[in-house]
Each structure stands twice: as structure tokens, then as C-alpha cells.
Amino acid sequence: MEVPSLSVIIRRLVPRSLWLPIFFVMMGFISLINPRLVRPLTPDERQARRRRLAWLRRRQAALPQRQLMGRLLGCNTPSFDLPLPEADDILILSHGIPVVPWLKRVGVRQWALWLDHLGETLRARYPDRADIAPGIAWEEWLQGHVRYVEAHFARIAGQRIARLLAALPEADVGNIYLFGHSAGGSAILQYLADLRDGSAVAPARPIRAALTLDAAVWGPARLWTGWPIAPERPGRMDHLLPKLRHYLTISGPKLRWHRHLTWSRNYMELPFRGLGAWAQEQGFTILTVSNLADAFSHPQLDDLPYLEMHIGRRFDIKGTATGRTHLCVQRDPRVPHYLWWHDEVPLRQLTW
């Protein structure tokens, strides 16, 4: 019996369709080898490297603390004007539901870092107030000023937020602070768009600010939260299909891919068209934050203020599958310090 050669065995075990991916993976590993690391550095190169590192340390030490923290998060100089929550405000914290069964259902526990930092900030700003003192008084403050909303579909959760805000007790002091992550962020944007269009009930108190973290409003995450499904806004499918048929028609020597991609980008931004200008007219602030290392991140949405971060590895497949990358912008304790910055709040050892 003739023994097959090694090449024949490899052809039998590895299908032809996998040869090209395996080749690219092997070339990717080879490209990681830096030829400069093979030979030792010369004394002049080592001295130049030391001078470069010393210059970077001096420049980093001269930066303000907030700018330094922003660089650690992958942000530039802070250019946003996000107000801090006040002691009389009502906080609406909206979070999403895990989409696969192996993800943990963290629920309201994921807001613990933000609420702890909020308590430190309020006590530093108002040291004479006894109702925000640590202990039982702070727990009572949380029960009276914090509301949680669990979101899956943006339209349904947006209506739930509208009913919740309309049922709040009226008061002369204290506004509403909206805050959402993932599908919770898309629910908040849905509520604001409905409020602008007049399809949502007006809140019992004025809105002070709205903050979203990696809102699920782009790409596959947009489909999961139910944005483009008829007859829901932003558009009807009977308007979508004729436009797709028009832009994909081959009527010339070249495909009109550029026009098609431009239309798709405009369609994705349709519900946010003019939302930032409307919020400015109403007297409250909107800030959308996105972590570019996350697969569910989104770009700037029309005229809404936008802040991008770089937390975690860009193509972390395991972190994406387990949800770690998607939650890091919310679980990293540096993020609330950076967004709700106050000079009198001491910086602790912030790690993630």
C-alpha cells in the first residue's frame, strides 16, 4: 500500500477554500516581526530614544489632569460642555438587554461606578447638604432621584421613558438628566426624536442633559433595536425599497456605488437630522460617546455633539463575543471621572 505524501494529506484535510485565509493569517504573523529588533541598537540610537522618552515624560507631566486622562482614554482636548448632575435632578439610567444567553444580565449593577462618582462630586460641590452624605442619607437620595429603564426595542423603550418622565412629580427645582448605554442610549435618542416630532408626551420637568454611551443606532445594532422597521420612524420600508432599486440600477458603464453609499449614510442619519440644533433651542445638552474599539460603535450622528474614545483592543474577538469590549466604556472608572469632571474630587487608582 502506497503511503500518501505530506502534501496530499494536507490537501485532504484542508479544503481548498481555506487555503487563502490560512495564507493571509500566516503572512499576518510574519508581518509582526520587526527587523529593527533583530540587530542591537547603537549607542547613538539608545541615547536618542532616552531623550525622546524624557521629552515625552516632561510634556505629559505638564498637561492638566483632565487632558491627561482624556489621552489615556484616546480622546483629544475636552471640547464638550456637559453639565454635571445637580443634587435636585432626576436621573434616568437606561440600559440594554443581553442579546445572547451566555452574556451576564448585569442590570442596575452596571451603574454603581457612575453613582459612586456622582456622590463624591455632589459632596465636593455641596459639602453642607446632609441629604447627600454617605451612608443611609445617600441611599435614600438614590431611591428618590434615580430611575432605571431596561431597553430592548428603541420605540417601545422610548414610549416607556416618555410615560415615566410625564409621571414625575412636578417641582420648582430639579431637572431631568437622561443617561443610556447601548440599547438604552438608542431608546433615549428615540424619545428625544419623538419629543421633537410631537409624538411623545412632554415631561413634567425640564430636561437638563442627555448622555449616551455606544448607543445601538448604527449597523447591525440598529436593526436589533428596531429602528428601521415599518411603520416606525425614521423611514418606511415602502420608501426604502424603491430608493434601493433606483440606486442599484445598472444604467451605465459604472455602478453608482458612491451614490448608493451616500444615500445609505443619509438614511442612517435621518432620525437625528437637526436633533442637536433642536436640543440647543430647547436649552439642554446632548453628548454622544462612542468607543471605537467596540464593534457596535457609531460615528457622529448629524449635528449631535460627539466624543470618540479608544478603550481596549480594536479587533478583540473574544472581548466582542463576551461583551467585555462593549461594556468597557461603561465599566471603566476613568470615563465618569472624565465626563463628570470636578477638580475637588480626588483621583484614585483607576484601573479596569
ZALUM-159577 format. One record per residue (C-alpha): residue in one letter; x, y, z; residue number from 1. Coordinates in pm, whole numbers. Example, Ala and Ser with C-alpha at 12.3 -4.5 7.8 and 13.67 -1.06 7.14 Angstrom:
! ZALUM-159577
- A;1230;-450;780;1 .
- S;1367;-106;714;2 .
! end
This chain:
! ZALUM-159577
- M;0;0;0;1 .
- E;141;333;-109;2 .
- V;174;594;166;3 .
- P;41;936;54;4 .
- S;279;1225;67;5 .
- L;251;1510;313;6 .
- S;113;1748;50;7 .
- V;-163;1502;-39;8 .
- I;-257;1463;328;9 .
- I;-274;1841;371;10 .
- R;-496;1872;61;11 .
- R;-732;1609;201;12 .
- L;-751;1763;548;13 .
- V;-764;2129;449;14 .
- P;-1029;2227;191;15 .
- R;-918;2445;-96;16 .
- S;-1149;2723;22;17 .
- L;-942;2760;343;18 .
- W;-601;2790;178;19 .
- L;-628;3161;111;20 .
- P;-741;3256;470;21 .
- I;-464;3041;619;22 .
- F;-210;3208;390;23 .
- F;-322;3554;498;24 .
- V;-307;3455;867;25 .
- M;49;3323;824;26 .
- M;154;3641;643;27 .
- G;-5;3848;920;28 .
- F;207;3676;1183;29 .
- I;519;3717;971;30 .
- S;447;4088;930;31 .
- L;459;4130;1309;32 .
- I;832;4065;1308;33 .
- N;1018;4393;1327;34 .
- P;1357;4368;1153;35 .
- R;1492;4656;1364;36 .
- L;1463;4440;1675;37 .
- V;1693;4176;1531;38 .
- R;2007;4386;1549;39 .
- P;2114;4566;1869;40 .
- L;2073;4941;1888;41 .
- T;2375;5161;1852;42 .
- P;2475;5396;2138;43 .
- D;2351;5695;1940;44 .
- E;2012;5529;1884;45 .
- R;1980;5442;2253;46 .
- Q;2066;5797;2351;47 .
- A;1810;5937;2103;48 .
- R;1547;5703;2245;49 .
- R;1623;5816;2602;50 .
- R;1595;6181;2502;51 .
- R;1266;6111;2328;52 .
- L;1123;5933;2633;53 .
- A;1240;6209;2868;54 .
- W;1077;6472;2646;55 .
- L;751;6277;2641;56 .
- R;754;6244;3022;57 .
- R;811;6618;3068;58 .
- R;535;6701;2822;59 .
- Q;298;6455;2988;60 .
- A;373;6595;3336;61 .
- A;292;6947;3214;62 .
- L;-57;6851;3092;63 .
- P;-366;6919;3306;64 .
- Q;-508;6615;3480;65 .
- R;-824;6606;3273;66 .
- Q;-635;6631;2946;67 .
- L;-401;6357;3063;68 .
- M;-695;6131;3145;69 .
- G;-850;6212;2809;70 .
- R;-534;6097;2635;71 .
- L;-542;5773;2833;72 .
- L;-895;5720;2703;73 .
- G;-794;5804;2347;74 .
- C;-968;6144;2345;75 .
- N;-835;6482;2245;76 .
- T;-861;6803;2444;77 .
- P;-1210;6817;2602;78 .
- S;-1424;7040;2381;79 .
- F;-1768;6938;2505;80 .
- D;-1978;7129;2756;81 .
- L;-2163;6862;2951;82 .
- P;-2321;6989;3274;83 .
- L;-2283;6791;3594;84 .
- P;-2599;6645;3751;85 .
- E;-2732;6859;4033;86 .
- A;-2843;6736;4374;87 .
- D;-3210;6801;4291;88 .
- D;-3208;6642;3945;89 .
- I;-3383;6319;3849;90 .
- L;-3151;6070;3678;91 .
- I;-3295;5830;3419;92 .
- L;-3047;5544;3368;93 .
- S;-3134;5327;3068;94 .
- H;-2950;5004;2991;95 .
- G;-2987;4733;2728;96 .
- I;-3076;4366;2748;97 .
- P;-2811;4099;2663;98 .
- V;-2869;3966;2313;99 .
- V;-2721;3617;2364;100 .
- P;-2771;3375;2655;101 .
- W;-2402;3350;2757;102 .
- L;-2383;3721;2845;103 .
- K;-2445;3809;3207;104 .
- R;-2757;4004;3293;105 .
- V;-2591;4278;3493;106 .
- G;-2892;4513;3514;107 .
- V;-2868;4808;3752;108 .
- R;-2534;4695;3895;109 .
- Q;-2350;4840;3597;110 .
- W;-2432;5194;3717;111 .
- A;-2256;5156;4054;112 .
- L;-1933;5327;3942;113 .
- W;-2121;5621;3796;114 .
- L;-2340;5671;4102;115 .
- D;-2042;5645;4339;116 .
- H;-1855;5910;4142;117 .
- L;-2170;6123;4131;118 .
- G;-2195;6107;4510;119 .
- E;-1832;6219;4550;120 .
- T;-1886;6503;4305;121 .
- L;-2204;6627;4476;122 .
- R;-2044;6618;4822;123 .
- A;-1745;6813;4692;124 .
- R;-1971;7077;4538;125 .
- Y;-2223;7095;4825;126 .
- P;-2043;6998;5147;127 .
- D;-2317;7144;5369;128 .
- R;-2603;6931;5239;129 .
- A;-2695;6648;5475;130 .
- D;-2924;6466;5231;131 .
- I;-2629;6353;5014;132 .
- A;-2399;6248;5298;133 .
- P;-2252;5897;5264;134 .
- G;-2448;5617;5423;135 .
- I;-2823;5600;5479;136 .
- A;-2883;5954;5352;137 .
- W;-2719;5877;5019;138 .
- E;-2917;5553;4979;139 .
- E;-3238;5745;5036;140 .
- W;-3126;6005;4782;141 .
- L;-3070;5732;4524;142 .
- Q;-3416;5587;4582;143 .
- G;-3578;5926;4533;144 .
- H;-3370;6064;4243;145 .
- V;-3272;5765;4028;146 .
- R;-3497;5572;3787;147 .
- Y;-3391;5267;3587;148 .
- V;-3523;5169;3244;149 .
- E;-3440;4839;3072;150 .
- A;-3444;4873;2693;151 .
- H;-3457;4635;2403;152 .
- F;-3655;4790;2116;153 .
- A;-3595;5162;2089;154 .
- R;-3952;5258;2004;155 .
- I;-4110;5068;2295;156 .
- A;-3847;5184;2544;157 .
- G;-3879;5541;2417;158 .
- Q;-4251;5535;2490;159 .
- R;-4178;5390;2834;160 .
- I;-3935;5674;2906;161 .
- A;-4197;5926;2789;162 .
- R;-4458;5787;3031;163 .
- L;-4203;5777;3314;164 .
- L;-4098;6139;3266;165 .
- A;-4456;6259;3231;166 .
- A;-4549;6089;3563;167 .
- L;-4269;6251;3766;168 .
- P;-4382;6483;4044;169 .
- E;-4360;6848;3947;170 .
- A;-4121;7066;4144;171 .
- D;-3977;7416;4126;172 .
- V;-3620;7284;4144;173 .
- G;-3457;6988;3979;174 .
- N;-3441;6889;3614;175 .
- I;-3411;6560;3425;176 .
- Y;-3078;6402;3332;177 .
- L;-3103;6124;3071;178 .
- F;-2827;5868;3053;179 .
- G;-2817;5548;2845;180 .
- H;-2580;5276;2727;181 .
- S;-2618;5052;2419;182 .
- A;-2987;4991;2353;183 .
- G;-3061;5228;2641;184 .
- G;-2884;5505;2452;185 .
- S;-3086;5433;2138;186 .
- A;-3404;5446;2348;187 .
- I;-3309;5791;2479;188 .
- L;-3238;5920;2128;189 .
- Q;-3569;5770;2014;190 .
- Y;-3751;5951;2295;191 .
- L;-3585;6282;2211;192 .
- A;-3669;6244;1843;193 .
- D;-4031;6160;1930;194 .
- L;-4044;6458;2165;195 .
- R;-3916;6683;1886;196 .
- D;-4173;6543;1641;197 .
- G;-4458;6587;1891;198 .
- S;-4538;6213;1919;199 .
- A;-4429;6188;2286;200 .
- V;-4587;6345;2593;201 .
- A;-4396;6641;2734;202 .
- P;-4202;6566;3056;203 .
- A;-4316;6700;3391;204 .
- R;-3978;6869;3445;205 .
- P;-3734;7033;3202;206 .
- I;-3459;6818;3054;207 .
- R;-3112;6929;3162;208 .
- A;-2883;6697;2963;209 .
- A;-2872;6366;2776;210 .
- L;-2567;6141;2757;211 .
- T;-2538;5819;2552;212 .
- L;-2258;5561;2553;213 .
- D;-2220;5340;2244;214 .
- A;-2586;5385;2153;215 .
- A;-2707;5097;1934;216 .
- V;-2810;5314;1639;217 .
- W;-2565;5207;1369;218 .
- G;-2512;4896;1158;219 .
- P;-2647;4560;1282;220 .
- A;-2710;4708;1628;221 .
- R;-2958;4947;1466;222 .
- L;-3155;4650;1328;223 .
- W;-3154;4483;1670;224 .
- T;-3310;4783;1843;225 .
- G;-3583;4808;1579;226 .
- W;-3509;5149;1426;227 .
- P;-3579;5097;1055;228 .
- I;-3882;4864;1082;229 .
- A;-4205;4985;921;230 .
- P;-4422;5166;1017;231 .
- E;-4177;5306;1269;232 .
- R;-3983;5624;1218;233 .
- P;-3722;5714;1075;234 .
- G;-3849;5579;744;235 .
- R;-4098;5339;594;236 .
- M;-3986;5033;405;237 .
- D;-4207;5127;111;238 .
- H;-3984;5435;73;239 .
- L;-3668;5230;125;240 .
- L;-3714;4964;-144;241 .
- P;-3778;5197;-442;242 .
- K;-3470;5401;-349;243 .
- L;-3257;5086;-331;244 .
- R;-3389;4975;-668;245 .
- H;-3314;5317;-813;246 .
- Y;-2960;5346;-681;247 .
- L;-2862;4989;-770;248 .
- T;-2984;5009;-1130;249 .
- I;-2712;4944;-1386;250 .
- S;-2783;5212;-1643;251 .
- G;-2427;5299;-1747;252 .
- P;-2074;5166;-1774;253 .
- K;-2016;5210;-1397;254 .
- L;-2209;5107;-1090;255 .
- R;-2330;5402;-886;256 .
- W;-2187;5269;-560;257 .
- H;-2082;5612;-442;258 .
- R;-2434;5749;-469;259 .
- H;-2572;5435;-304;260 .
- L;-2333;5460;-9;261 .
- T;-2409;5830;26;262 .
- W;-2781;5757;35;263 .
- S;-2731;5477;291;264 .
- R;-2533;5713;516;265 .
- N;-2807;5976;485;266 .
- Y;-3071;5714;567;267 .
- M;-2882;5609;881;268 .
- E;-2864;5972;995;269 .
- L;-3225;6053;907;270 .
- P;-3379;6029;1259;271 .
- F;-3106;6254;1402;272 .
- R;-3134;6524;1136;273 .
- G;-3134;6855;1322;274 .
- L;-3170;6694;1666;275 .
- G;-2869;6880;1806;276 .
- A;-2998;7219;1689;277 .
- W;-3342;7139;1833;278 .
- A;-3188;7048;2171;279 .
- Q;-2995;7373;2172;280 .
- E;-3317;7564;2108;281 .
- Q;-3484;7379;2397;282 .
- G;-3199;7472;2632;283 .
- F;-3046;7133;2714;284 .
- T;-2725;6950;2616;285 .
- I;-2678;6625;2425;286 .
- L;-2350;6433;2410;287 .
- T;-2299;6103;2226;288 .
- V;-1993;5898;2324;289 .
- S;-1862;5605;2119;290 .
- N;-1576;5363;2184;291 .
- L;-1406;5291;1852;292 .
- A;-1264;4964;1985;293 .
- D;-1620;4832;2008;294 .
- A;-1781;4657;1713;295 .
- F;-2109;4838;1791;296 .
- S;-1960;5188;1791;297 .
- H;-2116;5462;1582;298 .
- P;-1978;5773;1410;299 .
- Q;-2103;6126;1460;300 .
- L;-2480;6148;1410;301 .
- D;-2558;6454;1202;302 .
- D;-2521;6766;1424;303 .
- L;-2517;6587;1762;304 .
- P;-2205;6660;1974;305 .
- Y;-1977;6359;1950;306 .
- L;-1685;6226;2157;307 .
- E;-1485;5921;2050;308 .
- M;-1277;5705;2280;309 .
- H;-1029;5421;2229;310 .
- I;-1065;5175;2519;311 .
- G;-948;4819;2469;312 .
- R;-815;4644;2161;313 .
- R;-960;4722;1823;314 .
- F;-1019;4365;1699;315 .
- D;-1068;4171;2020;316 .
- I;-1285;3881;1901;317 .
- K;-1314;3722;2245;318 .
- G;-1399;4056;2409;319 .
- T;-1661;4122;2143;320 .
- A;-1820;3777;2187;321 .
- T;-1833;3803;2566;322 .
- G;-1950;4166;2566;323 .
- R;-1642;4290;2755;324 .
- T;-1544;4538;2483;325 .
- H;-1898;4666;2455;326 .
- L;-1925;4725;2831;327 .
- C;-1577;4868;2889;328 .
- V;-1685;5225;2811;329 .
- Q;-1936;5193;3093;330 .
- R;-1731;4988;3342;331 .
- D;-1406;5181;3308;332 .
- P;-1394;5411;3615;333 .
- R;-1196;5671;3421;334 .
- V;-1492;5750;3194;335 .
- P;-1722;5904;3461;336 .
- H;-1425;6099;3602;337 .
- Y;-1353;6238;3257;338 .
- L;-1712;6322;3159;339 .
- W;-1828;6443;3503;340 .
- W;-1501;6614;3590;341 .
- H;-1462;6815;3910;342 .
- D;-1129;6948;4036;343 .
- E;-1212;6887;4403;344 .
- V;-1281;6516;4358;345 .
- P;-956;6326;4430;346 .
- L;-828;6088;4167;347 .
- R;-798;5735;4294;348 .
- Q;-613;5443;4140;349 .
- L;-831;5400;3833;350 .
- T;-788;5066;3663;351 .
- W;-1008;4846;3451;352 .
! end
